[in-house]
Amino acid sequence: MKNIIKFLCFILYSTCIFFLPNNYVIIVFIAINLLIMLISKVIIKKVIKSTLEIFPFIVFTFLINWLLDDIINAFYIGIKLLVVCNITIIYSNTTTIVRNC
């Protein structure tokens, strides 16, 4: 039950990030991610390494959005995607799969 609640909160949090307007509110979500990392005692080096592995895809998405839209909007979408990928890495490191046999 605890994992289901954690999953639903994760989905709600990730969805809220993309529905925010493009302004400085994203800094609050970055701070929340850092706070969640500290509370859940996730190894920060592991999160940074995993984020750097995903970073080329984020840059690719930024470039595609830049071609299709304004650079400012592409920048905000890239930052939002980075924050969502970061929380996904944190979620995957803190959640275990429990199987009932």
HUQUI-V401698 format. One record per helix or strand of 3 or more residues. SS is the DSSP state (hx for helix, st for strand). FROM is the first residue (numbers start at 1). TO is the last residue. If there is no record, write none. Layout:
ss->SS from->FROM to->TO
ss->SS from->FROM to->TO
//
This chain:
ss->hx from->2 to->19
ss->hx from->26 to->40
ss->hx from->44 to->68
ss->hx from->71 to->94
//
